[in-house]
Every structure is written in structure tokens, then in C-alpha cells.
Amino acid sequence: MTEHLIEYVARDRTGITAVVTTTSVIDVDTVIQHIHAGHAGYYVAADSWKRTPVRSLSFLGGAYLFANWDGSKRNMLHDLAFRGPTRSVETKPAPEPRFARLIAALFGRRATHRHRATPR
């Protein structure tokens, strides 16, 4: 049986979707199939000296990957999720449509795009 070191995991709002090993990227369903069939093993190197096996656990009609290296009940595979660099993006207000500018020029005031309810 071959063993693969998981370096990162990819996830979205539904959970882990893929694992990144030292040799490739593998979708989570394939990893679960490999573990269930006994074709391959997966592990996480939490420390330089400790290898933690990744298990596949069944849950309500599905299965998910689980690893825990500190003894808690938390799935620590989520700690390996790749966090892309974040940056702030400056947003600019949309330009006013020509029709609104025309109305504003004709009536001498700014036209509004939204009607606001006035308090009574």
C-alpha cells in the first residue's frame, strides 16, 4: 500500500473538496475510495516526528476525511486549508446614467435611482 503525505486541503462552504499531496491534487471522493479499498493510505505530518493517519468516516449517507493530531475531537484537516492571499479592492461608484443626468439638467435637481419612503 502506498502512503501519501497531505500538505494542504482545498475546501469550500460544503467541506473539504480535494487534498494536495507531495505529488498531486486528488479529489476527496477518490481519496475516500482509496482509503476504503485499502489501496492507499494518507497521513498528515503535524510535527516533524509525528505522522497522523487520515481516516474516512461515514456520516448520514456520505463519508468525510478526518485527522486529529492533538487529541481533541475537532477535525484538524481544516487547519491545512490553503488560504489564498487576500487584498482589498477599491470600488468606485457606478457612473450616473445619461437619462438621470438629463432629468437633473431639465429640472435643476439630481434625479434619484431609488424611491425612499418618507416618514409620516
DSSP file (Angstrom, degrees, kcal/mol; ACC not computed):
  #  RESIDUE AA STRUCTURE BP1 BP2  ACC     N-H-->O    O-->H-N    N-H-->O    O-->H-N    TCO  KAPPA ALPHA  PHI   PSI    X-CA   Y-CA   Z-CA
    1    1 A M              0   0    0      0, 0.0     2,-0.2     0, 0.0    39,-0.2   0.000 360.0 360.0 360.0 133.2    0.0    0.0    0.0
    2    2 A T  E     -a   40   0A   0     37,-1.1    39,-3.2     2,-0.0     2,-0.4  -0.599 360.0-147.6 -86.9 151.1    1.3    3.4   -0.9
    3    3 A E  E     -a   41   0A   0     -2,-0.2     2,-0.4    37,-0.2    39,-0.2  -0.952   7.4-159.2-121.4 141.4    1.2    6.3    1.5
    4    4 A H  E     -a   42   0A   0     37,-2.5    39,-2.4    -2,-0.4     2,-0.6  -0.964  13.9-135.4-123.5 133.8    0.7    9.9    0.6
    5    5 A L  E     -a   43   0A   0     -2,-0.4    17,-0.8    37,-0.2     2,-0.6  -0.774  18.8-143.5 -86.3 123.0    1.6   13.0    2.7
    6    6 A I  E     +C   21   0B   0     37,-3.0    39,-0.5    -2,-0.6    15,-0.2  -0.791  24.4 172.2 -88.8 121.5   -1.2   15.6    2.7
    7    7 A E  E     +     0   0B   0     13,-3.0     2,-0.3    -2,-0.6    14,-0.2   0.833  65.0   0.3 -95.3 -41.1    0.3   19.1    2.7
    8    8 A Y  E     -C   20   0B   0     12,-1.4    12,-3.0    74,-0.0     2,-0.4  -0.934  59.8-143.7-141.4 162.3   -2.9   21.2    2.1
    9    9 A V  E     -Cd  19  81B   0     71,-1.6    73,-2.0    -2,-0.3     2,-0.4  -0.972  12.1-141.0-125.9 148.7   -6.6   20.7    1.6
   10   10 A A  E     +C   18   0B   0      8,-2.8     7,-3.2    -2,-0.4     8,-1.5  -0.885  30.4 171.1-103.6 139.1   -8.9   22.7   -0.6
   11   11 A R  E     -C   16   0B   0     -2,-0.4     5,-0.2     5,-0.3     2,-0.2  -0.970  19.4-172.3-145.5 161.0  -12.3   23.4    0.8
   12   12 A D  E >   -C   15   0B   0      3,-2.3     3,-1.1    -2,-0.3     5,-0.0  -0.599  59.0 -65.9-132.3-162.2  -15.5   25.4    0.1
   13   13 A R  T 3  S+     0   0    0      1,-0.3     3,-0.1    -2,-0.2    -2,-0.0   0.695 131.3  54.7 -68.8 -15.8  -18.6   26.0    2.1
   14   14 A T  T 3  S-     0   0    0      1,-0.3     2,-0.3     0, 0.0    -1,-0.3   0.654 118.1 -98.7 -89.5 -16.1  -19.6   22.3    1.9
   15   15 A G  E <  S-C   12   0B   0     -3,-1.1    -3,-2.3    49,-0.0    -1,-0.3  -0.930  72.1  -4.1 135.1-159.0  -16.3   21.0    3.3
   16   16 A I  E     +C   11   0B   0     -2,-0.3    -5,-0.3    -5,-0.2    49,-0.1  -0.539  51.4 173.8 -73.7 130.7  -13.1   19.5    2.0
   17   17 A T  E     +     0   0B   0     -7,-3.2    11,-2.2     1,-0.4    12,-0.3   0.669  61.2   2.4-111.2 -25.0  -13.1   19.1   -1.7
   18   18 A A  E     -CE  10  27B   0     -8,-1.5    -8,-2.8     9,-0.3     2,-0.4  -0.986  59.1-134.4-158.4 158.3   -9.6   18.0   -2.6
   19   19 A V  E     -CE   9  26B   0      7,-2.9     7,-2.6    -2,-0.3     2,-0.6  -0.936  12.7-143.4-119.0 146.3   -6.2   17.2   -1.0
   20   20 A V  E     -CE   8  25B   0    -12,-3.0   -13,-3.0    -2,-0.4   -12,-1.4  -0.938  24.5-178.3-109.7 114.1   -2.8   18.4   -2.1
   21   21 A T  E     -C    6   0B   0      3,-3.1   -15,-0.2    -2,-0.6   -17,-0.0  -0.375  46.3 -93.0 -99.4-177.3   -0.1   15.7   -1.7
   22   22 A T  S    S+     0   0    0    -17,-0.8   -16,-0.1     1,-0.2     3,-0.1   0.687 124.9  30.5 -70.4 -16.3    3.6   16.0   -2.4
   23   23 A T  S    S-     0   0    0      1,-0.3     2,-0.3   -18,-0.2    -1,-0.2   0.668 125.0 -13.8-115.8 -22.8    2.9   14.6   -5.9
   24   24 A S        -     0   0    0      2,-0.0    -3,-3.1    -5,-0.0     2,-0.5  -0.954  60.5 -95.9-164.3 178.7   -0.6   15.6   -7.0
   25   25 A V  E     -E   20   0B   0     -2,-0.3     2,-0.4    -5,-0.2    -5,-0.2  -0.968  39.2-172.1-112.0 128.5   -4.0   17.0   -6.2
   26   26 A I  E     -E   19   0B   0     -7,-2.6    -7,-2.9    -2,-0.5    -2,-0.0  -0.974  23.8-118.9-127.5 133.1   -6.7   14.4   -5.6
   27   27 A D  E  >  -E   18   0B   0     -2,-0.4     4,-1.8    -9,-0.2     3,-0.5  -0.352  29.2-115.5 -69.8 154.4  -10.4   15.0   -5.2
   28   28 A V  H  > S+     0   0    0    -11,-2.2     4,-2.4     1,-0.2     5,-0.2   0.814 111.5  58.1 -64.4 -34.1  -11.9   14.0   -1.9
   29   29 A D  H  > S+     0   0    0    -12,-0.3     4,-2.2     1,-0.2    -1,-0.2   0.895 107.2  48.2 -64.2 -39.0  -14.1   11.2   -3.3
   30   30 A T  H  > S+     0   0    0     -3,-0.5     4,-2.6     2,-0.2    -2,-0.2   0.900 110.5  51.3 -67.1 -40.6  -11.1    9.4   -4.8
   31   31 A V  H  X S+     0   0    0     -4,-1.8     4,-2.3     2,-0.2    -2,-0.2   0.922 110.2  49.3 -61.8 -43.8   -9.2    9.7   -1.5
   32   32 A I  H  X S+     0   0    0     -4,-2.4     4,-2.6     1,-0.2    -2,-0.2   0.909 111.2  49.5 -62.9 -42.1  -12.2    8.2    0.4
   33   33 A Q  H  X S+     0   0    0     -4,-2.2     4,-2.5     2,-0.2     6,-0.3   0.917 110.4  50.6 -62.3 -43.4  -12.4    5.3   -2.2
   34   34 A H  H  X>S+     0   0    0     -4,-2.6     5,-1.4     2,-0.2     6,-1.1   0.904 112.6  46.5 -61.3 -41.7   -8.6    4.6   -1.8
   35   35 A I  H  <5S+     0   0    0     -4,-2.3     3,-0.4     2,-0.2    -2,-0.2   0.937 113.9  46.9 -68.2 -45.7   -8.9    4.5    2.0
   36   36 A H  H  <5S+     0   0    0     -4,-2.6    -2,-0.2     1,-0.2    -1,-0.2   0.888 115.8  45.4 -62.8 -39.4  -12.0    2.3    2.0
   37   37 A A  H  <5S-     0   0    0     -4,-2.5    -1,-0.2    -5,-0.2    -2,-0.2   0.660 107.4-125.4 -79.4 -15.3  -10.4   -0.1   -0.6
   38   38 A G  T  <5S+     0   0    0     -4,-1.1    -3,-0.2    -3,-0.4    -4,-0.1   0.655  73.9 124.5  79.8  15.6   -7.1   -0.2    1.2
   39   39 A H  S   <S+     0   0    0     -5,-1.4   -37,-1.1    -6,-0.3     2,-0.3   0.826  76.7   7.8 -76.3 -32.0   -5.2    0.8   -2.0
   40   40 A A  E     -a    2   0A   0     -6,-1.1     2,-0.3   -39,-0.2    -2,-0.2  -0.991  62.9-142.9-149.7 153.1   -3.5    3.8   -0.4
   41   41 A G  E     -a    3   0A   0    -39,-3.2   -37,-2.5    -2,-0.3     2,-0.4  -0.885  12.7-156.7-115.9 151.5   -3.0    5.5    2.9
   42   42 A Y  E     +a    4   0A   0     12,-0.5    12,-2.8    -2,-0.3     2,-0.3  -0.964  14.6 174.3-127.6 143.9   -2.9    9.2    3.6
   43   43 A Y  E     -aB   5  53A   0    -39,-2.4   -37,-3.0    -2,-0.4     2,-0.4  -0.956  23.2-135.5-145.8 164.5   -1.3   10.9    6.5
   44   44 A V  E     - B   0  52A   0      8,-2.9     8,-3.1    -2,-0.3     2,-1.1  -0.962  14.2-140.1-121.1 138.0   -0.5   14.4    7.9
   45   45 A A  E     + B   0  51A   0    -39,-0.5     6,-0.2    -2,-0.4    24,-0.0  -0.765  27.7 170.2 -98.5  89.3    2.8   15.4    9.3
   46   46 A A  S    S+     0   0    0     -2,-1.1     2,-0.3     4,-0.6    -1,-0.2   0.914  73.3  13.2 -66.5 -42.7    1.7   17.5   12.2
   47   47 A D  S    S-     0   0    0      3,-1.0     3,-0.2    -3,-0.2     0, 0.0  -0.757  90.3-102.6-121.5 172.1    5.2   17.7   13.6
   48   48 A S  S    S+     0   0    0     -2,-0.3    -2,-0.0     1,-0.2     3,-0.0   0.726 122.7  34.5 -69.0 -19.1    8.4   16.7   12.0
   49   49 A W  S    S+     0   0    0      1,-0.1     2,-0.5    -4,-0.0    -1,-0.2   0.488 106.0  75.6-113.2  -5.6    8.4   13.5   14.1
   50   50 A K        -     0   0    0     -3,-0.2    -3,-1.0     2,-0.0    -4,-0.6  -0.936  55.6-163.7-119.6 127.1    4.7   12.6   14.3
   51   51 A R  E     -B   45   0A   0     -2,-0.5    -6,-0.2    -6,-0.2    -3,-0.0  -0.921   6.9-162.8-105.9 126.8    2.6   11.1   11.5
   52   52 A T  E     -B   44   0A   0     -8,-3.1    -8,-2.9    -2,-0.5    17,-0.1  -0.940  17.5-131.0-110.7 121.7   -1.2   11.3   11.9
   53   53 A P  E     -B   43   0A   0      0, 0.0     2,-0.5     0, 0.0    15,-0.4  -0.389  13.8-131.3 -70.3 147.9   -3.2    9.0    9.7
   54   54 A V        -     0   0    0    -12,-2.8   -12,-0.5    13,-0.1     2,-0.3  -0.875  27.5-162.8 -97.9 127.9   -6.2   10.4    7.8
   55   55 A R  E     -F   66   0C   0     11,-3.1    11,-2.7    -2,-0.5     2,-0.6  -0.739  17.3-131.5-110.3 158.3   -9.3    8.4    8.2
   56   56 A S  E     -F   65   0C   0     -2,-0.3     2,-0.4     9,-0.2     9,-0.2  -0.955  26.2-167.6-108.1 121.2  -12.6    8.2    6.3
   57   57 A L  E     -F   64   0C   0      7,-3.0     7,-2.5    -2,-0.6     2,-0.3  -0.897  16.3-129.9-112.6 139.3  -15.6    8.4    8.5
   58   58 A S  E     +F   63   0C   0     -2,-0.4     2,-0.3     5,-0.2     5,-0.3  -0.644  28.8 174.5 -86.7 143.4  -19.2    7.7    7.4
   59   59 A F  E >   -F   62   0C   0      3,-3.5     3,-1.2    -2,-0.3    -2,-0.0  -0.854  58.7 -35.2-154.8 112.2  -21.9   10.2    8.2
   60   60 A L  T 3  S-     0   0    0     -2,-0.3     3,-0.1     1,-0.3    -2,-0.0   0.872 126.6 -31.7  42.6  62.6  -25.6   10.2    7.1
   61   61 A G  T 3  S+     0   0    0      1,-0.3    -1,-0.3     0, 0.0     2,-0.3   0.539 131.0  64.5  81.0   6.2  -25.2    8.7    3.7
   62   62 A G  E <   -F   59   0C   0     -3,-1.2    -3,-3.5     2,-0.0     2,-0.3  -0.840  68.7-128.8-145.5-177.5  -21.8   10.1    2.9
   63   63 A A  E     -F   58   0C   0     -5,-0.3     2,-0.3    -2,-0.3    -5,-0.2  -0.964  17.2-171.6-137.6 154.7  -18.2   10.0    4.1
   64   64 A Y  E     -F   57   0C   0     -7,-2.5    -7,-3.0    -2,-0.3     2,-0.3  -0.964  27.8-104.7-143.7 161.0  -15.7   12.6    5.0
   65   65 A L  E     -F   56   0C   0     -2,-0.3     2,-0.4    -9,-0.2    -9,-0.2  -0.644  36.2-174.8 -88.7 143.8  -12.0   12.8    5.8
   66   66 A F  E     +F   55   0C   0    -11,-2.7   -11,-3.1    -2,-0.3     2,-0.3  -1.000  12.0 166.6-142.8 136.0  -10.9   13.2    9.4
   67   67 A A        +     0   0    0     -2,-0.4     9,-2.4   -13,-0.2    10,-0.5  -0.986   5.0 179.7-146.5 142.2   -7.5   13.7   11.1
   68   68 A N        +     0   0    0    -15,-0.4     7,-0.1    -2,-0.3    -2,-0.0  -0.948  10.7 168.6-146.9 121.3   -6.7   14.8   14.6
   69   69 A W  S    S+     0   0    0     -2,-0.4    -1,-0.1     1,-0.1   -23,-0.0   0.399  74.9  54.5-115.5   2.3   -3.2   15.2   16.0
   70   70 A D  S    S-     0   0    0      4,-0.2    -1,-0.1     2,-0.1     3,-0.1   0.396 106.5-109.0-117.0   5.0   -3.8   16.9   19.3
   71   71 A G  S    S+     0   0    0      1,-0.3     2,-0.0     3,-0.1    -3,-0.0   0.374  78.6 120.9  89.0  -6.0   -6.3   14.5   20.9
   72   72 A S  S    S-     0   0    0      2,-0.1    -1,-0.3     1,-0.1    -2,-0.1  -0.244  74.2-115.3 -79.9 178.0   -9.3   16.8   20.7
   73   73 A K  S    S+     0   0    0     -3,-0.1     2,-0.2     2,-0.1    -1,-0.1   0.380  79.3 113.2 -94.2   4.0  -12.5   15.8   18.8
   74   74 A R  S    S-     0   0    0      1,-0.1     2,-1.0     2,-0.0    -4,-0.2  -0.527  75.7-117.5 -80.2 140.9  -12.0   18.6   16.2
   75   75 A N    >   -     0   0    0     -2,-0.2     3,-0.9     1,-0.2    -7,-0.2  -0.687  29.6-171.6 -77.3 105.8  -11.3   17.7   12.6
   76   76 A M  G >   +     0   0    0     -9,-2.4     3,-1.3    -2,-1.0     4,-0.4   0.488  67.3  87.9 -83.8  -3.1   -7.9   19.3   12.2
   77   77 A L  G >  S+     0   0    0    -10,-0.5     3,-1.7     1,-0.3    -1,-0.2   0.837  80.3  65.2 -60.8 -30.1   -7.7   18.7    8.4
   78   78 A H  G X  S+     0   0    0     -3,-0.9     3,-1.3     1,-0.3    -1,-0.3   0.757  89.2  66.4 -64.5 -22.3   -9.5   22.0    8.1
   79   79 A D  G <  S+     0   0    0     -3,-1.3    -1,-0.3     1,-0.3    -2,-0.2   0.706  95.6  57.9 -69.0 -18.6   -6.4   23.7    9.6
   80   80 A L  G <  S+     0   0    0     -3,-1.7   -71,-1.6    -4,-0.4    -1,-0.3   0.357  76.2 131.0 -92.1   5.8   -4.5   22.7    6.5
   81   81 A A  B <   -d    9   0B   0     -3,-1.3     2,-0.4   -73,-0.2   -71,-0.2  -0.368  65.7-114.2 -63.3 134.1   -6.9   24.5    4.2
   82   82 A F        -     0   0    0    -73,-2.0     2,-0.7    -2,-0.1   -71,-0.2  -0.542  26.9-154.8 -70.8 125.1   -5.0   26.7    1.8
   83   83 A R        -     0   0    0     -2,-0.4     3,-0.1   -73,-0.1    -1,-0.1  -0.901  11.0-143.4-106.0 111.2   -5.6   30.3    2.5
   84   84 A G        -     0   0    0     -2,-0.7     2,-0.1     1,-0.1     0, 0.0  -0.305  32.9 -88.6 -68.0 154.6   -5.2   32.4   -0.6
   85   85 A P        -     0   0    0      0, 0.0     2,-0.4     0, 0.0    -1,-0.1  -0.401  44.8-146.9 -63.8 138.7   -3.7   35.8   -0.2
   86   86 A T        +     0   0    0     -3,-0.1     2,-0.3    -2,-0.1    -3,-0.0  -0.820  19.3 176.3-107.8 149.5   -6.3   38.5    0.4
   87   87 A R        -     0   0    0     -2,-0.4     2,-0.3     2,-0.0     0, 0.0  -0.990  31.1-110.0-147.5 152.5   -6.2   42.0   -0.8
   88   88 A S        -     0   0    0     -2,-0.3     2,-0.5     2,-0.0    -2,-0.0  -0.613  26.8-151.8 -84.5 145.3   -8.5   44.9   -0.6
   89   89 A V        -     0   0    0     -2,-0.3     2,-0.5     2,-0.0    -2,-0.0  -0.974  11.5-133.5-120.5 126.7  -10.2   46.1   -3.8
   90   90 A E        -     0   0    0     -2,-0.5     2,-0.4     1,-0.0    -2,-0.0  -0.656  21.5-156.0 -80.0 126.8  -11.2   49.7   -4.2
   91   91 A T        -     0   0    0     -2,-0.5    -1,-0.0     0, 0.0    -2,-0.0  -0.849   1.1-152.9-104.6 140.9  -14.7   50.0   -5.6
   92   92 A K        -     0   0    0     -2,-0.4     2,-0.0     1,-0.0    -2,-0.0  -0.860  27.3-102.8-109.9 145.0  -15.8   53.1   -7.5
   93   93 A P        -     0   0    0      0, 0.0     3,-0.1     0, 0.0    -1,-0.0  -0.343  43.8-101.8 -64.8 148.1  -19.4   54.2   -7.7
   94   94 A A        -     0   0    0      1,-0.1     2,-0.0    -2,-0.0     0, 0.0  -0.422  43.3-102.0 -68.3 143.1  -21.2   53.5  -10.9
   95   95 A P        -     0   0    0      0, 0.0    -1,-0.1     0, 0.0     3,-0.1  -0.340  41.0-101.1 -65.9 149.2  -21.5   56.4  -13.3
   96   96 A E        -     0   0    0      1,-0.1     5,-0.1    -3,-0.1     0, 0.0  -0.506  42.9-108.2 -71.2 134.3  -24.9   58.1  -13.3
   97   97 A P     >  -     0   0    0      0, 0.0     4,-1.9     0, 0.0     3,-0.2  -0.235  23.1-117.0 -62.7 153.6  -26.9   57.1  -16.4
   98   98 A R  H  > S+     0   0    0      1,-0.2     4,-2.5     2,-0.2     5,-0.2   0.879 113.6  56.4 -58.7 -40.4  -27.4   59.7  -19.2
   99   99 A F  H  > S+     0   0    0      1,-0.2     4,-2.4     2,-0.2    -1,-0.2   0.907 106.7  49.2 -61.6 -41.4  -31.2   59.8  -18.7
  100  100 A A  H  > S+     0   0    0      1,-0.2     4,-2.3     2,-0.2    11,-0.5   0.882 111.0  50.2 -65.8 -37.6  -30.8   60.6  -15.0
  101  101 A R  H  X S+     0   0    0     -4,-1.9     4,-2.1     2,-0.2    -2,-0.2   0.889 110.0  51.1 -66.3 -38.0  -28.3   63.4  -15.9
  102  102 A L  H  X S+     0   0    0     -4,-2.5     4,-2.5     2,-0.2    -2,-0.2   0.923 110.9  47.5 -63.9 -45.8  -30.8   64.7  -18.5
  103  103 A I  H  X S+     0   0    0     -4,-2.4     4,-2.6     1,-0.2     6,-0.3   0.914 111.8  50.6 -61.7 -43.2  -33.6   64.8  -16.0
  104  104 A A  H  X>S+     0   0    0     -4,-2.3     4,-1.1     1,-0.2     5,-0.7   0.885 111.6  48.0 -62.8 -38.4  -31.4   66.5  -13.4
  105  105 A A  H  <5S+     0   0    0     -4,-2.1    -2,-0.2     2,-0.2    -1,-0.2   0.887 114.0  46.9 -69.9 -38.4  -30.4   69.2  -16.0
  106  106 A L  H  <5S+     0   0    0     -4,-2.5    -2,-0.2     1,-0.2    -1,-0.2   0.896 123.1  31.7 -70.0 -40.6  -34.0   69.7  -17.0
  107  107 A F  H  <5S-     0   0    0     -4,-2.6    -1,-0.2     2,-0.3    -2,-0.2   0.439 104.3-121.6-102.4  -0.5  -35.5   70.0  -13.6
  108  108 A G  T  <5S+     0   0    0     -4,-1.1     2,-0.3    -5,-0.2    -3,-0.2   0.703  80.1  83.1  72.8  19.7  -32.5   71.5  -11.8
  109  109 A R  S   <S-     0   0    0     -5,-0.7     2,-0.3    -6,-0.3    -2,-0.3  -0.957  86.4 -88.5-145.7 165.8  -32.0   68.8   -9.3
  110  110 A R        -     0   0    0     -2,-0.3     2,-0.3    -3,-0.1    -9,-0.1  -0.598  38.4-133.0 -77.8 133.1  -30.4   65.4   -9.0
  111  111 A A        -     0   0    0    -11,-0.5     2,-0.3    -2,-0.3    -7,-0.1  -0.636  19.8-138.8 -80.6 143.2  -32.6   62.5  -10.0
  112  112 A T        -     0   0    0     -2,-0.3     3,-0.0     1,-0.1    -1,-0.0  -0.798   8.4-150.8-105.0 148.4  -32.6   59.6   -7.7
  113  113 A H  S    S+     0   0    0     -2,-0.3     2,-0.4     1,-0.1    -1,-0.1   0.753  82.6  48.1 -85.9 -26.4  -32.5   56.0   -8.7
  114  114 A R  S    S-     0   0    0      2,-0.0     2,-0.6     0, 0.0    -1,-0.1  -0.916  77.7-132.4-119.5 141.8  -34.3   54.7   -5.7
  115  115 A H        -     0   0    0     -2,-0.4     2,-0.4    -3,-0.0    -2,-0.0  -0.809  23.1-153.1 -91.3 127.2  -37.5   56.0   -4.1
  116  116 A R        -     0   0    0     -2,-0.6     2,-0.4     1,-0.0    -2,-0.0  -0.814  16.4-120.1-102.1 141.4  -37.2   56.4   -0.4
  117  117 A A        -     0   0    0     -2,-0.4    -1,-0.0     1,-0.0     0, 0.0  -0.625  28.1-136.2 -75.8 132.6  -40.2   56.1    1.8
  118  118 A T        -     0   0    0     -2,-0.4     2,-0.1     1,-0.1    -1,-0.0  -0.744  21.8-110.9 -90.9 138.4  -40.7   59.4    3.8
  119  119 A P              0   0    0      0, 0.0    -1,-0.1     0, 0.0     0, 0.0  -0.417 360.0 360.0 -67.7 141.1  -41.5   59.1    7.4
  120  120 A R              0   0    0     -2,-0.1    -2,-0.0     0, 0.0     0, 0.0   0.365 360.0 360.0-111.3 360.0  -45.0   60.2    8.3
